[in-house]
Amino acid sequence: MKKPVILLWFAAVFLTVFSSKLWLIDLFGSPLPWWDQWEAEGWLLYVPFLEKTLALKDMFAAHCEHRIFANRALSLLTLAANGQWDARVGMVINALVTAGTGTALSAMGWRLLGRRNIAMVCLFNTAVFSLPFSWECSLLGFVGNYLLIAFALLAVWLLLKDPFRPAWWAGLFFAILSLVTMGSGFFAALAVAGILILRIASRSPGIWLNLCALAAMLAVVTAGLLLRVQFPGHEAFMPRTFADLLAAFAGNMAWPHTGYAWAAVVTWLPSLLAFIRYAFNRDQDRRSYEFVLAFGLWIALQAAALALARCGILASRHTVFLSLALPLNFLALLMLLHDRLLPRAFRNFMLLIVIIWAGFAGRGLLKISDRAGLAAAEKTKQHFVQSEMNVRNFIETGDEAALQGKAPYDIPYPDPHALALVLRNPHIRAIMPAAVSGTGREGPLSLLAAWMIPKGDKAVFIGIALLLSLGAVRFYQSLGALEKRLATFRRKDIRALLVQAGMVLACAALLYLLHLLYAILSPGGITATYFKGRNFEEKICSRTEKAICRDYGVRSPAWHVPRHNFSAIWEGYLMVPETGDYLFHCQSDDGLRLIIDGEKLVDNWQDQSWMAGATGCRKRLEAGARKIAVEYYNGEGEAALRVRWCGGPVPPNTVLAVPYLRKRK
């Protein structure tokens, strides 16, 4: 395959991923800065910068658990170039980094596998990076998750080269840059250190150089640990017991089948096989597996950090780390499949595993990428619109009442008084986006973003068409090799093919059976029962669900359940961590009742829109298992409900979900 064709593949990957993110921004994005941006960017960065009081140490100051020098430097460059604080510009930059990361990972796969596998690598990576499951990373311009991934990916790739060569020093630069991007930035150096230890233990050539490189990695890890900070108030997110930590870690490793811990074994089986190949075959070709093992270790460390710091709270922005397990393990499968030093029988068996694994991963991706997966993004868009209106009213009137007493997320920062303080600053007023400032003036980057974003829905189809065209050409080229294989096909080959097909079906049936058994036997979750009619007239089905947070839109919630005029009951036990007062916030379209220990706390049983159907209540609960029921009905139109709670160790705005819900005591 000629080099221009390879470049076309990479261009197609970049265009498809980038334009898919632009399309998402166009649907749900807002130019208004959101949440952490007001403190980390507005008050602590832009105001000192514009007042000429910003010091270098302020760039390295902690934000929550992180040192975000790289994020702040990028924000300052954007402000200097644009002259305006427009969140859409940050979103477009995030989209560029995302597309670049997906393209770089595809290029690395090409270097490891060769040109003939470029189609599978590029198509699979494009699907993973384009799907909108991590929509928060696209719609929140300040989130630096993909920035960390880009730095870590380059660091791992380059640091595995021969130590102390120019490429290695470039990798060390990216590893150090990771330290000042997020709190987990030292994981890149730690993952490389793990591979260096394996090299040294196996007495690979250049042992003294590897020892010196290991010392450098440990120095970077030590610097990262020293830079970490403890953020007061985030202790509530941490697991209460070691068992909770293990359960959260297994759920993270099982993504996108979160909630089914056994699925982690299937997802990570390719990396396990690659490790066995690396450990027990000490040939020269085993070095090609080091990237898969090192970056896989980095992903596992991120999953462990999420389990420790955000136990049971897996937000959309966190899935961006976990999603990398899919392209990485797919790459490991292809490497094992084409490893000529492995026995032919084993490689034939690997083809079977590739088919099963790809179907398993594809099912998970499809499940989380339907319209229901964007329900939270659609609701956030409504909050964006309301926030823009409230901030615009405050700027016009100067009356803090325009920000007070609003529903959660209807202003872009949780503290209305602090938000008003920032908005009263003349420097902040001067750089506010045109959508809320009323000036109509937009910076050059804002104009460029406003021109690019609406074109995402068209450009994504151009990218997909280019991918499909290149794929069709690659398929045509492979027909010659296929014809040669068919010419030598024997009866025993047909029998072997039928045996493999039978094994694929048997393994698929076994995975489905495990899925059903886990759902039935696991105590986690809550029993949801669906009925035809608004008042539970005719029972249709029951199933286990992991959270009381659903957005059905105008679709049927379950098989044979009507799209309109249906009702449902969620019944189980709420595991209260400690005795205290708890606040519940319910939202629904249409009616909803919340009942705890037989007491009806919320009775909002009427036709209503999502924004109008918000109700809060406070209840003192004893620690332990409390019986809970949520009743719901939908009349006409869209159907959605969400129950959140907080209090004690439960952080604010926590969706009522596993691990706090159980089907039985």
N, C-alpha and C positions, 0 to 999 in steps of 0.2 A: 504494500500500500504506500503510495507516494506521500511525501511530507505535506503538500497542499491539502490533500484529503484529510490527513490527521488534523490539520489546523481548522478545516471546515467542521469536523466533529466537535472540537473544543469551542468554536464560535457558536455552534448550535446549542451546546450545553449552556454556555454563558447567556445567550439571548433568551432561551426558554426560561431559565431560572430567574433572571433579572426581570423580565417582563411579567412573569407570574407574580412577583412581589409588587411590581408597580400596579398591577390589576387589583391586588388585595388592598393596597394603599388607597387607590381610587374609590373602592367600595366602602371602606370603613375608616379611613384616616382623617386626621384633623391637623391644621397648622398650629393649634394651641398646644403649648408645652404641657406636659402631664406629670403629675405626682412628683417623683424624686427630682425632676428637672428644675422645679421651682427653688429647691434648696441647693442641690449640688451644682446646678448650672447658673441659675439666676442670682441668688443672694450671695453664694460663696465664691463664684467665679466671675460672672459678668460685671457685677457691681464693683468689686475691687479692681477689675481690669479697666473699666471705663473711668473709674475715679483715680487710676494710676497708683493704687496702693497694693496691687497684687505682688506677692513675693514668691520666690521659687519654692519655698517650703509649703506654700499654700497649694501648689500643684500636686504635691505628694501627700496632702492631708487625707485622712481616712474618710471614706463614705460608707457607713454601715461597717461591714467586715472587710471592705476592699480598699486598696490603694488604686486610684483610677487616673494616674498621670496621663496615660495614653488617651483615655476618653476625653479628659479635660483639654489636652493639647489639640485634639481633633476638633473639639467644640470651639476653641478660640480661633483656630484657623478658619472654621466655617463662618463664625461671626465677623471676622476681619474681612473675609471675601464677600459676604452677603450684606453686612450692615444691618441685619435683621435677625431676630430670634424666631425662626420658623421651623417647627418640628418636622415639616414635610421634607426639608433638606436633609435632616438627620436620617429620616426614613429611607430616602433615596441612597444615601451613603451606605446604610445597613444593607440595602438590596444589592448594591455593587459588591460589598464584601462577601455577602452570601453567595452570589453568582461566581465570584472569583474563587471562593473556597471550593465550591462544587466542581469548578473547572480544574483547579489545581489537584484535587483528589483524583479526578479522572485522568489527568496527565501522569500522576504517580502510578496509577493502575496500569496505564499503557507502558510505562518504563519497566514495570515489574513483570508484565505478562506478554508483552509484544503486541504487534499491530493487529493480529488476527482477532484479538479479543476486544478491540476498541469499541465495537458496536454494543456488546453486552454491558461493558463497564459504563459507557456514556449514557445509555438508555436507563439503566438502573439508577445511577446517581442523579440523573435529571428528575426522575420520578420522586426520589426521596427529598431532594432539595427544593422542588417546586411545590409540593403539597403544603397546604396552609395550616398544618397542625400546630406550628410554633408561631401563630399569628402575632403574638405580643412582641416578638423580636422585630417584626416588620412595622408595627403600628406605634411602637414607643421608640422615638428617635434616640433616646439616651442609653438604651440597653446595649451593653458591650459584649454580649455573649458570643456573637460571631467574630468579633474582633479578637477575642481570646482564642477561639477555635483556629482562626487563621494563623495567629502567632504560634500556637502550640503545634499545628500541623507542619509549619515550616521548620520549627525548632527540632521536632522529632526526626523529620526527613533528613535534615542537614547534619544533625549531631551524630547520626549513625554512619556518616561517611568516615573516612580515615581521619583520626584525631589530629588536630592542629594544622590541618590544611585550610585554605581560604574558605571552602564551603563549611567546614566545621566552625570556624570563627563566626560566620554569618549565622549559623544555627545558635551559637551561644548568645549572639545579640538578640535574636528573637526570644530565646528562653528568658533572658533578663527583662526584655520588654513585657513578657507575660506577667512578670512579678508585679508590675505597676499597671496592670489592666484589670485583674480581679484577684480576690483573695486566694483562689485555687491556682494561681499562675505557676506556682512551683511544681505542679504535677508533671509538667513537660520534662523538666530535668529529672524528676524522680522516676518517670517511666524509662527514660534513657539509661539512668543508673541501673535499673533492673536488668536491662539487656547487657550492659557492660559487665555486670556481675556474672551473668551466664557465660559471656565470652571468656572471662578470666577463669571461671570454674572449669570450662572445657579446654583450657590451655590453647586458645586460639593464637595465631601468630601476632606479634606485637604486644605482648602482655604488659610491658612497661608503659607503652603509650596508652593502653587501655586503663591501666591503674592511674595514670596522671589525669586522663579524661574523667574517670570515676571521681577522683578528688575534686575536679572542677564542678561536676554535677552536684556533688554533695555540698559544695560551697554555695551553689545557687539555691539548693533546697533549704539550707540553713538561713540564707538571707531572706527567702520567702517566709519561713516560719517566724523570723524576727519582725518582719513587716506586718504580720497579721495582727488584727485588733479584735477585741471582744466588744460587741455592740449590746448595750443594756436593752433588755426587753425582748431580744430574740431567743432567750433561753426557752421561752414557751413553745418555740417551734421544734425543739429537740426531743428525741424519743424519751419516754419515761422509763423504759426497761430495755435490756439488751435484746430481748425477743422482738420488741417493736422495731429496733434498729435493723435486725436481720430481715424481718418481714418487709420493711420499707426498701432495703437494699435489693432483696430478691425481686420485688415488684418493679423497681427501676431497671434492673438488668433484664427483666422480661419484656420491656417496652417493645412494640406497641400493644402487647397483651398484658398491660399492667393490671394487677389484681389476680393474675394466675401465675404464681411463683414458679410452677413447674416449667412454664414456657421459657424461662431463662436458660434452661439446659438446651433447648432446641435452638434458641437464638444464637447462643455462644458456642454451639458444638463445632462449627468450622474453626474458630480460634483455638479451641482445645486440641483438635486434630493437628492444626498447624504447630502448636507447641510441642506435641509428641514427635512430629516430624523433625522439628528443630533440635530437640533434646537427644534423640536417639540415632540420628543420621548426621555424623560429623563430616560432611563433605563440603566442598566449596560453595555449592548452590544454596546451602542453608542460610547464608547471609541475606538472601532475598526475602526470607520470612521475618526478619528482624523488625521491619517497619510495621507489619501487621501485628506482631506481638507487642511492640512498644506503644503504638497508638491504641491498641485494644486495652492495654493496661491503663493508659491515660483516661479512656472512656470509663473503665471500671472504677477508677479513683474518683472521677466526677460523680458517678452514680452513688458511691459510698458517701461522698461529701454532701450530696443532696439528701440522702437518707439521714445523715447526722444533723444537718442544719435545717431541713425542711421536711421532717418526718410526717408522712401522710398528706403533705400539701404539695402536689405536683402541678405547678402552674404551666400554662402554655409555653412561657419563655424557657422553662427548664427542659422541656422535651427536646430542644435543639441539641443538647449534649447527648442525650440518650439515643436520638435518631441516627447518630453516626455509627452506632453498632451495626446497622443494616448494610451500608456500603462496605464497611470494613470486613464483615464476615462474608459478604458476597465475594469480595476480592480474595479472601482466604480460600473459599471454595474453588474459585477458578484456578488459583495457584496450585492447589492440590490436584485438581482435575488434569492439569497439563504438566505435572511434574514427571518427567521421563525417568527419573531415578526410582520412582515408586513402582511396585509390581502392577502389571496390566490389570489383573483381577481387582486390585484395590482401586485403580482409576475408573474401572467400569462401575464399581460400587459407589464411587464418588459422584458419578453421573446421576445415580438414583437419589443420592442425598441432595444434590443441586436441585432436582425437580421438586422434591418434598419441601426443602427449605424455602425455595422461592415461592411456592404456593402458600406456605405458612406465613411468610413475611408479607406477601402481597395481600392476603386476607386481612391481616392486622392493619396495614396501611389503608386499605379501602374502608375498613370499619371506622377509623378515626378521621377520615377525610371527606365524609359526606356532609350534607348541609347541617346536620346536627352538630358536627365538629366546629362549625363556625357560629354556633348559637351565641356563645359568649362575646364574640366579635361584633355580632349584630346588636347585642344589648349594649356593648361598650360604645358603639357608634351613637346610640340614642343619648348616652351620657355625654359624649363629646359635644353633640348639638346643644344640649341643655347647658353644658359648661360654657360654651362659647357665648350663649345668650346672657348668662349670668355675669360673666367677666365683662362683656360689652356694656351691660347695664351699669356695672360698678364704675367703669372708666368714664362713662357719660355723666353719671350723677355724683360719683364720689361717696355715695352712701353705702356703708358697710352692710346694711340690711339686704342689699342685693346678693350678698354671699352667705348670710346667716340663715339657719333653719332649713337648709336644703337637704334633700335626700342624699344618701351616700353616693359619691361619684358624680353628683350633679354640679359640683365645683371641682376644679382640677387639682386641688390639694386638700388634705383632710382637715387642716386647721384654717378656718375662714379668716381669723384675725391675722395669722401669719401671712396668708395669701394677700390680704388687703395691704399689709405692711410692704410687701414686695411690689405690689402694683402701684403704690403711691410713690415709689422711687422714680425720679424723673428720668434716670438712665434706662430703667426697665421700660417705662412708658414709651421712650423714644425708639426702642427696638422691637416692640410688640408686633406680631404679624398683622397684616392689613385686615384679616378677617375679624379681628376684635378691636383694633385701634381706631378704625373708622377713617384713617387717613387716605386709604387707597393706594399708598406707596408700597411697592414691593421691591426687594433687593434683586440683584442679577441672578443669584442662585435660586431664589424663590420663583422668579419668572421661568427659569430653566426647568425647575421641578414641576411647576404648574403646566408647562408644555409637555413634559415627558410622561407624567403620571397617567393622564387620560388615554395615552396611546398603548398602555400595557396590554389591554384586552385584545388589541389587533396584533401587536408584536409577538405575543405568546403563540398565536397560531402560525405565524411565520416560522418561529423557532421549531415548533412541533412538526411543521411540514418539511423543514430542512432535515430534522432528525429522521423522519420516516423515509425521506428520499435517500439519504445516506444509508439507512438500514436496508432499504430495498436493493440498492446497488451492492451492498455487502452480501446480501442473501443470494443475489444472482451470481456473484463471484464464487460463492461456496457451492453452487450447484455442480460445478465440475468435479470437485472432490467428492461430493455426495454420489455422483454418477459412478465414479470409480469404486466406491465402497459397495454400492448396490450390485455392481457387476460381479463382485466376488462374494455375494451373499449366499450362505448355505442354509440348509434346513435347520442345522443346530443353532445357527445365529437367530433364526426366527423363534426357536424355542427359548433361547436365552432372553430375547426381547420380550416375549410374553411373560416370562418369569419376572423380569424387572418391572414390567407394567403391573403385574399382580402385587409385587412387593410395594410399589408406590401406592396402590389403592389400599392395601392392608395398613401401611403406615399412616396414611391419611385418616382411615377409619379409627385407628388407635389414638391418634392425636385428638380427634373429635370426641372420642369416648372419655379420654382424660379430661378434656375441657368440661364435659357434662358432669363427670364425677366430682371434679373440684368445685364446680358451682353448687352441686347438691350437698356435699359433705362439709365444705368450708363454712364455719360459723359467721364469717365476715359478710357484711352486706345486709340488705333488708328485703323482705318479701313484698313484691309488687303484684297486685291483682287487678286486672282490667275487666271492665264491664261495658256492655252496650247500654246506652241510656244515661241520662244525667244523674240518676239517683240509684245506681248500682242495680238496675233491673235484671240484667242477664249476664252472668259470669262467662267470660271468654277464655282467659288463661291466667296463669301465675308464673312468675320467674323471679330470680334473684337479681337485684340491682345494687350497684356500689355507692350510689349517691342519690339524694333527693334534689336533683337539678337536671331537668330535662327541657329540651326545646324541640317539639315535634314539628313545628311549623304547620303546614297543612297536610302532612303525611300521617299515615296510620301509625300509632305507637307500637303495635304488635300485630301478628298475623290474625286476620279475621276481626280485628277491632276497627270500628268505623273511624273515619278521619274526623268527623264531627259528632256531637252529641254522644260522647262517651265519658266514663268516669273511672277512677282508679283509687286504690287504697294502698299505702305503704305501711306495713306493720312489722314491728320488731322491737329491739331494745336499744336505748341510747346509753352508751357507756360514759357516765359522768366522771371525770378524772378526780375531782375533789369537791367537797361541799362548798356551795357559794351561790351568788346571784349570777344568773346567765341571761343574756339578751338574745332574743330570737328575731330575725328579720325575714319576713315572708313576702314573696312576690309571685303573682300568677296572672294568667290569662286563660281561663276565667276564675271560677270559684275555688277557695281553698280553706280547709280547716286543719288546725294543728292541735293534737290532743296528747298530753303527757300524763301518765298515771291516772287516766280517766278524766282529767280536767281539761276542758276545752279552752285553750289559751288564745287561739285565733279562730274567728268565725266570719270569714269574708266570703260568704256563699252567694255570689251574684255575678252577672255578666260584667266584665270590665276589661280595660286595656292593660297592657303590661305596666306602663308607667303609673297608671292610676291604682293598680292592685298591689300597692306596697303597704305592709302593716308590720309594726313592731310590738314586742311585748317583753316583759321581764318576769323571770320566775326563779325562786330559790329552789335549788335541787340538792338532794343528798347524794354523796358519792356512791357509785355503784351502777347497777343496771336499772334503768328506768324505762317502763313500757311506753312506747311512742307509736302514734298513728298519724298519718297525714292523708286526709281525704281531698280529692280533687275532681272537678268536672270541667269539661269543655263544651261550649255550645256551638256556635258557628265561628268560622274564621280560624286563626292560628291558635295553637295550644302550646303553653309553656308554664313551668313553675320552677321556683328555686327557694330553698330554705337555708339561711345562714345563721350562725350563732357565734357567740364569744362570751368570755368570762373565765375567771380562774386562770388556768394555764392555756386556755384555748384563745389563740390570737384573734383580733378583729376580722370580720368578714370571712370567716371560715365556713365553707360549704358543708352542710350536714352530710357526712360521707364516712366511708371506711377510713381509719380504724375505729371511729366512734360509734358506728352502727353494727349491730349483730342481729342475726335472725333468731337466735336463742341465747339464753344466759350462759 
